[in-house]
Amino acid sequence: MSSESLLFDVVGPNGSESFVARMAPLPSLFPVFQNYDIELQANAMKLAAGRTSVPVPAVPFVELDESWLGVPFLVMNRLPGVAPTDVPPYVFGGWVADMTKAERDLMERNSVRTLAELHTITTENADLSFLERRKFGADPLDQHLGHEREYYEWARNGENYPLIERTFEWLEANRPTITGPTVLNWGDARLGNMLFEGPVPTAVLDWEMVCVGPAGVDLAWMIFLHRFFQNLAETYGMPGLPDFMERGKLAALYTEYSGHPVEALEWFEVFAALRFAIVSVRTSVRSIEYGQMAAPAEPDDLIMFRPLLEQMLEGTYWD
């Protein structure tokens, strides 16, 4: 897991309130990410909650003193709703699959509308400098690519992954010149990080990957993570939800709600795959360290969606 959450209630003379403590992982537990900036996450959540109607939990408390729980943590209000599951993926079955098509269409529409509203927070109307990664350059794409390269150098643990290296090369060679406005990037923008009551979003959670950059970073991540789950379902002989969260529909919905065309979507999908490939390598290496899986003969096999990424670089993924 990338972090831990503790759910608790506070009971007082006027009743009880429900909260969630979001804690950075202990460094000894082979964390997924190199850095966990709890204060940055809290500030981003407060900004999003204050500038939009998106259901971002209030953050009444941030504690950076590690003497209390061993790690920094934040406390946020607990909001109602349930999240589409990752294990097993929601495309395998469950409440999302049990919805009518009309309900899923509304869920899809509401999810994109939520993302578009978050993206109304831009460098033109808000101070997002605390989210910038200036050591990698002034350009948002330089910051994203530089950050991912640094993360890869840390996550690979001394091993070389030729497919990831080829993906970096592809991204540099095909770098877009037009990317749209620079906005607040939620970072881990996917269905599994939202709570819902039916098709209505009730909470937007998991801000540990928050940053600033083109809107395509978030939109492509939302598209690709569903495609990854759908590919898993088909690999295991299940139908999944092939008409749900489809890239063309999501791009059209995003343009409808944001008023901006979706620029360079294929590039951002490859970038999303790169980001997830590095996360995949890190979590797989952790499983090897814990004795939960054996190291493969080819390091690239630790990328759990290797065929999809290879198809992207070959140009056949979008056929």
ZADO-1210 file (C-alpha; in nm, 4 decimals, padded with zeros to 6 digits):
<atoms>
<atom x="00.0000" y="00.0000" z="00.0000" code="MET" pos="1"/>
<atom x="00.1150" y="00.3581" z="-00.0575" code="SER" pos="2"/>
<atom x="-00.0079" y="00.4885" z="00.2798" code="SER" pos="3"/>
<atom x="-00.2292" y="00.3874" z="00.5692" code="GLU" pos="4"/>
<atom x="-00.5617" y="00.5196" z="00.6922" code="SER" pos="5"/>
<atom x="-00.7182" y="00.4953" z="01.0361" code="LEU" pos="6"/>
<atom x="-01.0942" y="00.5500" z="01.0662" code="LEU" pos="7"/>
<atom x="-01.2199" y="00.6763" z="01.4020" code="PHE" pos="8"/>
<atom x="-01.5023" y="00.8641" z="01.5715" code="ASP" pos="9"/>
<atom x="-01.4760" y="01.1472" z="01.8218" code="VAL" pos="10"/>
<atom x="-01.7606" y="01.1447" z="02.0752" code="VAL" pos="11"/>
<atom x="-01.8476" y="01.4618" z="02.2638" code="GLY" pos="12"/>
<atom x="-02.1391" y="01.6150" z="02.4522" code="PRO" pos="13"/>
<atom x="-02.2994" y="01.7232" z="02.1246" code="ASN" pos="14"/>
<atom x="-02.2683" y="01.3871" z="01.9522" code="GLY" pos="15"/>
<atom x="-01.9998" y="01.2195" z="01.7468" code="SER" pos="16"/>
<atom x="-01.7994" y="01.3084" z="01.4385" code="GLU" pos="17"/>
<atom x="-01.6258" y="01.0694" z="01.1993" code="SER" pos="18"/>
<atom x="-01.2703" y="01.1243" z="01.0828" code="PHE" pos="19"/>
<atom x="-00.9901" y="00.9552" z="00.8909" code="VAL" pos="20"/>
<atom x="-00.6228" y="00.9803" z="00.9832" code="ALA" pos="21"/>
<atom x="-00.4075" y="00.9537" z="00.6719" code="ARG" pos="22"/>
<atom x="-00.0561" y="00.8453" z="00.7649" code="MET" pos="23"/>
<atom x="00.2656" y="00.8341" z="00.5684" code="ALA" pos="24"/>
<atom x="00.4065" y="00.4791" z="00.5543" code="PRO" pos="25"/>
<atom x="00.6925" y="00.3752" z="00.7769" code="LEU" pos="26"/>
<atom x="01.0194" y="00.3933" z="00.5786" code="PRO" pos="27"/>
<atom x="01.1013" y="00.0385" z="00.6921" code="SER" pos="28"/>
<atom x="00.7954" y="-00.1004" z="00.5102" code="LEU" pos="29"/>
<atom x="00.9319" y="-00.0571" z="00.1552" code="PHE" pos="30"/>
<atom x="00.7139" y="00.2423" z="00.0621" code="PRO" pos="31"/>
<atom x="00.5819" y="00.2832" z="-00.2919" code="VAL" pos="32"/>
<atom x="00.6914" y="00.6449" z="-00.3222" code="PHE" pos="33"/>
<atom x="01.0150" y="00.8155" z="-00.2328" code="GLN" pos="34"/>
<atom x="00.8550" y="01.1124" z="-00.0591" code="ASN" pos="35"/>
<atom x="00.5286" y="01.1597" z="00.1299" code="TYR" pos="36"/>
<atom x="00.4614" y="01.5264" z="00.1913" code="ASP" pos="37"/>
<atom x="00.1611" y="01.5242" z="00.4228" code="ILE" pos="38"/>
<atom x="00.1554" y="01.9019" z="00.4565" code="GLU" pos="39"/>
<atom x="00.1570" y="01.9501" z="00.0789" code="LEU" pos="40"/>
<atom x="-00.1340" y="01.7076" z="00.0423" code="GLN" pos="41"/>
<atom x="-00.3320" y="01.8921" z="00.3084" code="ALA" pos="42"/>
<atom x="-00.2674" y="02.2299" z="00.1469" code="ASN" pos="43"/>
<atom x="-00.3770" y="02.0989" z="-00.1936" code="ALA" pos="44"/>
<atom x="-00.6948" y="01.9523" z="-00.0455" code="MET" pos="45"/>
<atom x="-00.7754" y="02.2790" z="00.1295" code="LYS" pos="46"/>
<atom x="-00.7203" y="02.4700" z="-00.1932" code="LEU" pos="47"/>
<atom x="-00.9460" y="02.2366" z="-00.3925" code="ALA" pos="48"/>
<atom x="-01.2169" y="02.2442" z="-00.1261" code="ALA" pos="49"/>
<atom x="-01.2048" y="02.6214" z="-00.1010" code="GLY" pos="50"/>
<atom x="-01.2076" y="02.6977" z="-00.4734" code="ARG" pos="51"/>
<atom x="-01.4533" y="02.4376" z="-00.6082" code="THR" pos="52"/>
<atom x="-01.7671" y="02.2468" z="-00.5146" code="SER" pos="53"/>
<atom x="-01.5815" y="01.9164" z="-00.5551" code="VAL" pos="54"/>
<atom x="-01.6395" y="01.6987" z="-00.2442" code="PRO" pos="55"/>
<atom x="-01.2884" y="01.7113" z="-00.1010" code="VAL" pos="56"/>
<atom x="-01.2764" y="01.6271" z="00.2715" code="PRO" pos="57"/>
<atom x="-01.2010" y="01.9090" z="00.5122" code="ALA" pos="58"/>
<atom x="-00.8603" y="01.8756" z="00.6798" code="VAL" pos="59"/>
<atom x="-00.8891" y="02.0130" z="01.0340" code="PRO" pos="60"/>
<atom x="-00.5543" y="01.8847" z="01.1568" code="PHE" pos="61"/>
<atom x="-00.2019" y="01.8165" z="01.0267" code="VAL" pos="62"/>
<atom x="00.0660" y="01.6687" z="01.2524" code="GLU" pos="63"/>
<atom x="00.4268" y="01.6641" z="01.1357" code="LEU" pos="64"/>
<atom x="00.5707" y="01.5572" z="01.4719" code="ASP" pos="65"/>
<atom x="00.6530" y="01.1885" z="01.4235" code="GLU" pos="66"/>
<atom x="00.6632" y="01.1202" z="01.7973" code="SER" pos="67"/>
<atom x="00.2858" y="01.0655" z="01.8069" code="TRP" pos="68"/>
<atom x="00.2352" y="00.7865" z="01.5532" code="LEU" pos="69"/>
<atom x="00.5864" y="00.7327" z="01.4218" code="GLY" pos="70"/>
<atom x="00.5086" y="00.9178" z="01.0976" code="VAL" pos="71"/>
<atom x="00.3488" y="01.2471" z="00.9932" code="PRO" pos="72"/>
<atom x="-00.0266" y="01.2355" z="00.9421" code="PHE" pos="73"/>
<atom x="-00.3299" y="01.4439" z="00.8601" code="LEU" pos="74"/>
<atom x="-00.6845" y="01.4154" z="00.9912" code="VAL" pos="75"/>
<atom x="-00.9727" y="01.4694" z="00.7523" code="MET" pos="76"/>
<atom x="-01.3483" y="01.4526" z="00.7853" code="ASN" pos="77"/>
<atom x="-01.4929" y="01.1176" z="00.6825" code="ARG" pos="78"/>
<atom x="-01.7402" y="01.1527" z="00.3979" code="LEU" pos="79"/>
<atom x="-02.0106" y="00.9011" z="00.3027" code="PRO" pos="80"/>
<atom x="-02.0033" y="00.6666" z="00.0064" code="GLY" pos="81"/>
<atom x="-01.8177" y="00.3637" z="-00.1266" code="VAL" pos="82"/>
<atom x="-01.5270" y="00.3363" z="-00.3687" code="ALA" pos="83"/>
<atom x="-01.5061" y="00.1144" z="-00.6770" code="PRO" pos="84"/>
<atom x="-01.2767" y="-00.1686" z="-00.5690" code="THR" pos="85"/>
<atom x="-00.9217" y="-00.2325" z="-00.6859" code="ASP" pos="86"/>
<atom x="-00.9002" y="-00.5848" z="-00.5391" code="VAL" pos="87"/>
<atom x="-01.0760" y="-00.7408" z="-00.7141" code="PRO" pos="88"/>
<atom x="-01.1074" y="-00.4711" z="-00.9798" code="PRO" pos="89"/>
<atom x="-01.4554" y="-00.3256" z="-01.0133" code="TYR" pos="90"/>
<atom x="-01.4724" y="-00.4499" z="-01.3733" code="VAL" pos="91"/>
<atom x="-01.4743" y="-00.8101" z="-01.2432" code="PHE" pos="92"/>
<atom x="-01.8119" y="-00.7619" z="-01.0748" code="GLY" pos="93"/>
<atom x="-01.9785" y="-00.5878" z="-00.7821" code="GLY" pos="94"/>
<atom x="-02.1856" y="-00.2776" z="-00.7406" code="TRP" pos="95"/>
<atom x="-02.0456" y="-00.0856" z="-01.0388" code="VAL" pos="96"/>
<atom x="-02.1003" y="-00.3824" z="-01.2707" code="ALA" pos="97"/>
<atom x="-02.4491" y="-00.4294" z="-01.1235" code="ASP" pos="98"/>
<atom x="-02.5552" y="-00.0771" z="-01.2186" code="MET" pos="99"/>
<atom x="-02.7721" y="-00.0179" z="-01.5203" code="THR" pos="100"/>
<atom x="-02.5978" y="00.1266" z="-01.8241" code="LYS" pos="101"/>
<atom x="-02.7777" y="00.4553" z="-01.7647" code="ALA" pos="102"/>
<atom x="-02.6420" y="00.4684" z="-01.4085" code="GLU" pos="103"/>
<atom x="-02.2878" y="00.3934" z="-01.5239" code="ARG" pos="104"/>
<atom x="-02.3181" y="00.6572" z="-01.7943" code="ASP" pos="105"/>
<atom x="-02.4131" y="00.9089" z="-01.5264" code="LEU" pos="106"/>
<atom x="-02.1285" y="00.7923" z="-01.3023" code="MET" pos="107"/>
<atom x="-01.8879" y="00.8373" z="-01.5927" code="GLU" pos="108"/>
<atom x="-02.0253" y="01.1818" z="-01.6704" code="ARG" pos="109"/>
<atom x="-02.0104" y="01.2917" z="-01.3063" code="ASN" pos="110"/>
<atom x="-01.6525" y="01.1690" z="-01.2700" code="SER" pos="111"/>
<atom x="-01.5320" y="01.3699" z="-01.5683" code="VAL" pos="112"/>
<atom x="-01.7289" y="01.6741" z="-01.4552" code="ARG" pos="113"/>
<atom x="-01.5558" y="01.6486" z="-01.1166" code="THR" pos="114"/>
<atom x="-01.2158" y="01.6359" z="-01.2853" code="LEU" pos="115"/>
<atom x="-01.2976" y="01.9310" z="-01.5096" code="ALA" pos="116"/>
<atom x="-01.4042" y="02.1360" z="-01.2077" code="GLU" pos="117"/>
<atom x="-01.0792" y="02.0608" z="-01.0269" code="LEU" pos="118"/>
<atom x="-00.9009" y="02.1842" z="-01.3364" code="HIS" pos="119"/>
<atom x="-01.0658" y="02.5252" z="-01.3069" code="THR" pos="120"/>
<atom x="-00.7868" y="02.5894" z="-01.0549" code="ILE" pos="121"/>
<atom x="-00.5035" y="02.7085" z="-01.2787" code="THR" pos="122"/>
<atom x="-00.1761" y="02.8962" z="-01.2539" code="THR" pos="123"/>
<atom x="-00.3674" y="03.1971" z="-01.3899" code="GLU" pos="124"/>
<atom x="-00.6103" y="03.2218" z="-01.0968" code="ASN" pos="125"/>
<atom x="-00.4348" y="03.0533" z="-00.8030" code="ALA" pos="126"/>
<atom x="-00.0904" y="03.0288" z="-00.6494" code="ASP" pos="127"/>
<atom x="00.0164" y="02.6739" z="-00.7345" code="LEU" pos="128"/>
<atom x="00.3871" y="02.7374" z="-00.6825" code="SER" pos="129"/>
<atom x="00.3914" y="02.5052" z="-00.3798" code="PHE" pos="130"/>
<atom x="00.3105" y="02.2173" z="-00.6168" code="LEU" pos="131"/>
<atom x="00.5755" y="02.2969" z="-00.8753" code="GLU" pos="132"/>
<atom x="00.8911" y="02.0902" z="-00.9157" code="ARG" pos="133"/>
<atom x="01.1154" y="02.3733" z="-01.0241" code="ARG" pos="134"/>
<atom x="01.4393" y="02.1781" z="-00.9861" code="LYS" pos="135"/>
<atom x="01.3439" y="02.0014" z="-01.3097" code="PHE" pos="136"/>
<atom x="01.2777" y="02.3256" z="-01.5003" code="GLY" pos="137"/>
<atom x="01.0103" y="02.5888" z="-01.5483" code="ALA" pos="138"/>
<atom x="00.8080" y="02.4005" z="-01.8102" code="ASP" pos="139"/>
<atom x="00.5343" y="02.1733" z="-01.6669" code="PRO" pos="140"/>
<atom x="00.6306" y="01.8823" z="-01.8939" code="LEU" pos="141"/>
<atom x="00.9954" y="01.9175" z="-01.7906" code="ASP" pos="142"/>
<atom x="00.8801" y="01.9000" z="-01.4301" code="GLN" pos="143"/>
<atom x="00.6695" y="01.5887" z="-01.4893" code="HIS" pos="144"/>
<atom x="00.9314" y="01.4031" z="-01.6924" code="LEU" pos="145"/>
<atom x="01.2111" y="01.5025" z="-01.4558" code="GLY" pos="146"/>
<atom x="01.0115" y="01.3887" z="-01.1559" code="HIS" pos="147"/>
<atom x="00.9331" y="01.0522" z="-01.3160" code="GLU" pos="148"/>
<atom x="01.2970" y="01.0014" z="-01.4117" code="ARG" pos="149"/>
<atom x="01.4032" y="01.0698" z="-01.0524" code="GLU" pos="150"/>
<atom x="01.1327" y="00.8360" z="-00.9217" code="TYR" pos="151"/>
<atom x="01.2405" y="00.5641" z="-01.1651" code="TYR" pos="152"/>
<atom x="01.6063" y="00.5915" z="-01.0610" code="GLU" pos="153"/>
<atom x="01.4981" y="00.5390" z="-00.7008" code="TRP" pos="154"/>
<atom x="01.2323" y="00.2725" z="-00.7626" code="ALA" pos="155"/>
<atom x="01.4365" y="00.0482" z="-00.9936" code="ARG" pos="156"/>
<atom x="01.6705" y="-00.0398" z="-00.7071" code="ASN" pos="157"/>
<atom x="01.9727" y="-00.0785" z="-00.9363" code="GLY" pos="158"/>
<atom x="01.7952" y="-00.2868" z="-01.2035" code="GLU" pos="159"/>
<atom x="01.7500" y="-00.1785" z="-01.5662" code="ASN" pos="160"/>
<atom x="01.4092" y="-00.1915" z="-01.7332" code="TYR" pos="161"/>
<atom x="01.4542" y="-00.1544" z="-02.1110" code="PRO" pos="162"/>
<atom x="01.0830" y="-00.1019" z="-02.1761" code="LEU" pos="163"/>
<atom x="01.0657" y="00.1894" z="-01.9342" code="ILE" pos="164"/>
<atom x="01.3799" y="00.3405" z="-02.0881" code="GLU" pos="165"/>
<atom x="01.2228" y="00.3095" z="-02.4343" code="ARG" pos="166"/>
<atom x="00.9106" y="00.4807" z="-02.3029" code="THR" pos="167"/>
<atom x="01.1114" y="00.7760" z="-02.1746" code="PHE" pos="168"/>
<atom x="01.2751" y="00.7994" z="-02.5181" code="GLU" pos="169"/>
<atom x="00.9359" y="00.7843" z="-02.6936" code="TRP" pos="170"/>
<atom x="00.7967" y="01.0596" z="-02.4742" code="LEU" pos="171"/>
<atom x="01.0918" y="01.2876" z="-02.5472" code="GLU" pos="172"/>
<atom x="01.0815" y="01.2141" z="-02.9211" code="ALA" pos="173"/>
<atom x="00.7066" y="01.2756" z="-02.9456" code="ASN" pos="174"/>
<atom x="00.6771" y="01.5606" z="-02.7005" code="ARG" pos="175"/>
<atom x="00.3723" y="01.7787" z="-02.7771" code="PRO" pos="176"/>
<atom x="00.4016" y="02.1496" z="-02.8395" code="THR" pos="177"/>
<atom x="00.0442" y="02.2320" z="-02.7322" code="ILE" pos="178"/>
<atom x="-00.0846" y="02.0923" z="-02.4022" code="THR" pos="179"/>
<atom x="-00.3518" y="02.3375" z="-02.2894" code="GLY" pos="180"/>
<atom x="-00.3665" y="02.5346" z="-01.9623" code="PRO" pos="181"/>
<atom x="-00.1541" y="02.4500" z="-01.6586" code="THR" pos="182"/>
<atom x="-00.3855" y="02.3314" z="-01.3820" code="VAL" pos="183"/>
<atom x="-00.4015" y="02.1643" z="-01.0446" code="LEU" pos="184"/>
<atom x="-00.3302" y="01.7965" z="-01.1118" code="ASN" pos="185"/>
<atom x="-00.5067" y="01.5669" z="-00.8658" code="TRP" pos="186"/>
<atom x="-00.2389" y="01.3151" z="-00.9602" code="GLY" pos="187"/>
<atom x="-00.4035" y="00.9816" z="-00.8832" code="ASP" pos="188"/>
<atom x="-00.7210" y="01.0726" z="-01.0705" code="ALA" pos="189"/>
<atom x="-00.9182" y="00.7503" z="-01.0977" code="ARG" pos="190"/>
<atom x="-01.2499" y="00.5987" z="-00.9968" code="LEU" pos="191"/>
<atom x="-01.0967" y="00.3956" z="-00.7138" code="GLY" pos="192"/>
<atom x="-00.9992" y="00.7169" z="-00.5367" code="ASN" pos="193"/>
<atom x="-01.3545" y="00.8511" z="-00.5334" code="MET" pos="194"/>
<atom x="-01.6466" y="00.7629" z="-00.3098" code="LEU" pos="195"/>
<atom x="-01.9930" y="00.7381" z="-00.4591" code="PHE" pos="196"/>
<atom x="-02.3538" y="00.7085" z="-00.3554" code="GLU" pos="197"/>
<atom x="-02.4918" y="00.5422" z="-00.6638" code="GLY" pos="198"/>
<atom x="-02.3558" y="00.7384" z="-00.9605" code="PRO" pos="199"/>
<atom x="-02.2968" y="01.0559" z="-00.7573" code="VAL" pos="200"/>
<atom x="-01.9437" y="01.1352" z="-00.6306" code="PRO" pos="201"/>
<atom x="-01.9349" y="01.2060" z="-00.2580" code="THR" pos="202"/>
<atom x="-01.5588" y="01.2297" z="-00.1966" code="ALA" pos="203"/>
<atom x="-01.2361" y="01.2859" z="-00.3897" code="VAL" pos="204"/>
<atom x="-00.9503" y="01.1198" z="-00.2031" code="LEU" pos="205"/>
<atom x="-00.5820" y="01.0193" z="-00.2200" code="ASP" pos="206"/>
<atom x="-00.3876" y="01.3345" z="-00.2964" code="TRP" pos="207"/>
<atom x="-00.0362" y="01.1966" z="-00.2469" code="GLU" pos="208"/>
<atom x="00.0475" y="01.2372" z="-00.6191" code="MET" pos="209"/>
<atom x="-00.0871" y="01.5940" z="-00.6419" code="VAL" pos="210"/>
<atom x="00.1134" y="01.8321" z="-00.8596" code="CYS" pos="211"/>
<atom x="00.0673" y="02.0971" z="-01.1270" code="VAL" pos="212"/>
<atom x="00.0646" y="02.0470" z="-01.5025" code="GLY" pos="213"/>
<atom x="-00.1499" y="02.0020" z="-01.8127" code="PRO" pos="214"/>
<atom x="-00.5021" y="01.8673" z="-01.7697" code="ALA" pos="215"/>
<atom x="-00.4090" y="01.5721" z="-01.9901" code="GLY" pos="216"/>
<atom x="-00.2045" y="01.4245" z="-01.7055" code="VAL" pos="217"/>
<atom x="-00.5179" y="01.3573" z="-01.5004" code="ASP" pos="218"/>
<atom x="-00.7531" y="01.2741" z="-01.7851" code="LEU" pos="219"/>
<atom x="-00.5175" y="01.0198" z="-01.9417" code="ALA" pos="220"/>
<atom x="-00.4521" y="00.8613" z="-01.6013" code="TRP" pos="221"/>
<atom x="-00.8264" y="00.8162" z="-01.5495" code="MET" pos="222"/>
<atom x="-00.8613" y="00.6635" z="-01.8964" code="ILE" pos="223"/>
<atom x="-00.5583" y="00.4356" z="-01.8734" code="PHE" pos="224"/>
<atom x="-00.6261" y="00.2964" z="-01.5267" code="LEU" pos="225"/>
<atom x="-00.9690" y="00.1812" z="-01.6398" code="HIS" pos="226"/>
<atom x="-00.8185" y="00.0341" z="-01.9566" code="ARG" pos="227"/>
<atom x="-00.5673" y="-00.1546" z="-01.7394" code="PHE" pos="228"/>
<atom x="-00.8477" y="-00.3085" z="-01.5330" code="PHE" pos="229"/>
<atom x="-01.0521" y="-00.3862" z="-01.8434" code="GLN" pos="230"/>
<atom x="-00.7511" y="-00.5613" z="-01.9974" code="ASN" pos="231"/>
<atom x="-00.7137" y="-00.7693" z="-01.6798" code="LEU" pos="232"/>
<atom x="-01.0764" y="-00.8785" z="-01.7035" code="ALA" pos="233"/>
<atom x="-01.0392" y="-00.9816" z="-02.0664" code="GLU" pos="234"/>
<atom x="-00.7130" y="-01.1645" z="-01.9903" code="THR" pos="235"/>
<atom x="-00.8985" y="-01.3757" z="-01.7336" code="TYR" pos="236"/>
<atom x="-01.1857" y="-01.4460" z="-01.9724" code="GLY" pos="237"/>
<atom x="-01.4355" y="-01.2009" z="-01.8255" code="MET" pos="238"/>
<atom x="-01.6302" y="-00.9408" z="-02.0222" code="PRO" pos="239"/>
<atom x="-01.5515" y="-00.6550" z="-01.7874" code="GLY" pos="240"/>
<atom x="-01.7071" y="-00.3201" z="-01.8753" code="LEU" pos="241"/>
<atom x="-01.5826" y="-00.2485" z="-02.2293" code="PRO" pos="242"/>
<atom x="-01.8205" y="00.0428" z="-02.2936" code="ASP" pos="243"/>
<atom x="-01.7467" y="00.2145" z="-01.9616" code="PHE" pos="244"/>
<atom x="-01.4861" y="00.4923" z="-01.9226" code="MET" pos="245"/>
<atom x="-01.3947" y="00.4640" z="-02.2903" code="GLU" pos="246"/>
<atom x="-01.1330" y="00.7165" z="-02.4028" code="ARG" pos="247"/>
<atom x="-01.3358" y="00.8780" z="-02.6800" code="GLY" pos="248"/>
<atom x="-01.6347" y="00.9341" z="-02.4537" code="LYS" pos="249"/>
<atom x="-01.4238" y="01.0691" z="-02.1701" code="LEU" pos="250"/>
<atom x="-01.2363" y="01.3070" z="-02.3992" code="ALA" pos="251"/>
<atom x="-01.5649" y="01.4380" z="-02.5406" code="ALA" pos="252"/>
<atom x="-01.7121" y="01.4784" z="-02.1925" code="LEU" pos="253"/>
<atom x="-01.4020" y="01.6600" z="-02.0732" code="TYR" pos="254"/>
<atom x="-01.4246" y="01.9066" z="-02.3606" code="THR" pos="255"/>
<atom x="-01.7955" y="01.9549" z="-02.2871" code="GLU" pos="256"/>
<atom x="-01.7394" y="02.0352" z="-01.9198" code="TYR" pos="257"/>
<atom x="-01.4090" y="02.2214" z="-01.9368" code="SER" pos="258"/>
<atom x="-01.4609" y="02.4143" z="-02.2582" code="GLY" pos="259"/>
<atom x="-01.1085" y="02.3143" z="-02.3657" code="HIS" pos="260"/>
<atom x="-01.0109" y="02.0689" z="-02.6388" code="PRO" pos="261"/>
<atom x="-00.8191" y="01.7627" z="-02.5246" code="VAL" pos="262"/>
<atom x="-00.4652" y="01.8128" z="-02.6534" code="GLU" pos="263"/>
<atom x="-00.2117" y="01.5349" z="-02.7234" code="ALA" pos="264"/>
<atom x="-00.4193" y="01.2623" z="-02.5568" code="LEU" pos="265"/>
<atom x="-00.2109" y="00.9756" z="-02.6965" code="GLU" pos="266"/>
<atom x="00.1071" y="01.1303" z="-02.5555" code="TRP" pos="267"/>
<atom x="-00.0505" y="01.1687" z="-02.2137" code="PHE" pos="268"/>
<atom x="-00.1765" y="00.8095" z="-02.2248" code="GLU" pos="269"/>
<atom x="00.1796" y="00.6908" z="-02.2835" code="VAL" pos="270"/>
<atom x="00.2921" y="00.9156" z="-01.9993" code="PHE" pos="271"/>
<atom x="00.0226" y="00.7628" z="-01.7766" code="ALA" pos="272"/>
<atom x="00.1498" y="00.4171" z="-01.8706" code="ALA" pos="273"/>
<atom x="00.5052" y="00.5228" z="-01.7852" code="LEU" pos="274"/>
<atom x="00.3983" y="00.6474" z="-01.4436" code="ARG" pos="275"/>
<atom x="00.2067" y="00.3292" z="-01.3722" code="PHE" pos="276"/>
<atom x="00.4924" y="00.1126" z="-01.5022" code="ALA" pos="277"/>
<atom x="00.7292" y="00.2647" z="-01.2473" code="ILE" pos="278"/>
<atom x="00.4750" y="00.2146" z="-00.9694" code="VAL" pos="279"/>
<atom x="00.4298" y="-00.1437" z="-01.0925" code="SER" pos="280"/>
<atom x="00.8036" y="-00.2069" z="-01.0776" code="VAL" pos="281"/>
<atom x="00.8253" y="-00.0678" z="-00.7257" code="ARG" pos="282"/>
<atom x="00.5335" y="-00.2734" z="-00.5919" code="THR" pos="283"/>
<atom x="00.6618" y="-00.5878" z="-00.7657" code="SER" pos="284"/>
<atom x="01.0119" y="-00.5418" z="-00.6230" code="VAL" pos="285"/>
<atom x="00.8517" y="-00.5059" z="-00.2813" code="ARG" pos="286"/>
<atom x="00.6644" y="-00.8346" z="-00.3334" code="SER" pos="287"/>
<atom x="00.9930" y="-01.0038" z="-00.4253" code="ILE" pos="288"/>
<atom x="01.1609" y="-00.8609" z="-00.1149" code="GLU" pos="289"/>
<atom x="00.8754" y="-00.9953" z="00.0994" code="TYR" pos="290"/>
<atom x="00.8969" y="-01.3395" z="-00.0614" code="GLY" pos="291"/>
<atom x="00.5521" y="-01.3079" z="-00.2191" code="GLN" pos="292"/>
<atom x="00.6763" y="-01.3635" z="-00.5749" code="MET" pos="293"/>
<atom x="00.9902" y="-01.4772" z="-00.7557" code="ALA" pos="294"/>
<atom x="01.2015" y="-01.2474" z="-00.9683" code="ALA" pos="295"/>
<atom x="01.1260" y="-01.3024" z="-01.3395" code="PRO" pos="296"/>
<atom x="01.3895" y="-01.3889" z="-01.5976" code="ALA" pos="297"/>
<atom x="01.3260" y="-01.0569" z="-01.7745" code="GLU" pos="298"/>
<atom x="01.2997" y="-00.7447" z="-01.5567" code="PRO" pos="299"/>
<atom x="01.0352" y="-00.5970" z="-01.7893" code="ASP" pos="300"/>
<atom x="00.7992" y="-00.8758" z="-01.6829" code="ASP" pos="301"/>
<atom x="00.7587" y="-00.6895" z="-01.3533" code="LEU" pos="302"/>
<atom x="00.5523" y="-00.4375" z="-01.5501" code="ILE" pos="303"/>
<atom x="00.2136" y="-00.6008" z="-01.5042" code="MET" pos="304"/>
<atom x="00.0747" y="-00.4556" z="-01.8267" code="PHE" pos="305"/>
<atom x="00.3846" y="-00.5041" z="-02.0413" code="ARG" pos="306"/>
<atom x="00.1911" y="-00.5984" z="-02.3601" code="PRO" pos="307"/>
<atom x="-00.0193" y="-00.2806" z="-02.3432" code="LEU" pos="308"/>
<atom x="00.2874" y="-00.0597" z="-02.3070" code="LEU" pos="309"/>
<atom x="00.4625" y="-00.2388" z="-02.5927" code="GLU" pos="310"/>
<atom x="00.1546" y="-00.1831" z="-02.8100" code="GLN" pos="311"/>
<atom x="00.1657" y="00.1870" z="-02.7274" code="MET" pos="312"/>
<atom x="00.5263" y="00.2210" z="-02.8387" code="LEU" pos="313"/>
<atom x="00.4498" y="00.0231" z="-03.1543" code="GLU" pos="314"/>
<atom x="00.1505" y="00.2456" z="-03.2288" code="GLY" pos="315"/>
<atom x="-00.1007" y="-00.0415" z="-03.2354" code="THR" pos="316"/>
<atom x="-00.2614" y="00.0293" z="-02.8970" code="TYR" pos="317"/>
<atom x="-00.5139" y="00.2717" z="-03.0488" code="TRP" pos="318"/>
<atom x="-00.6125" y="00.0528" z="-03.3482" code="ASP" pos="319"/>
</atoms>
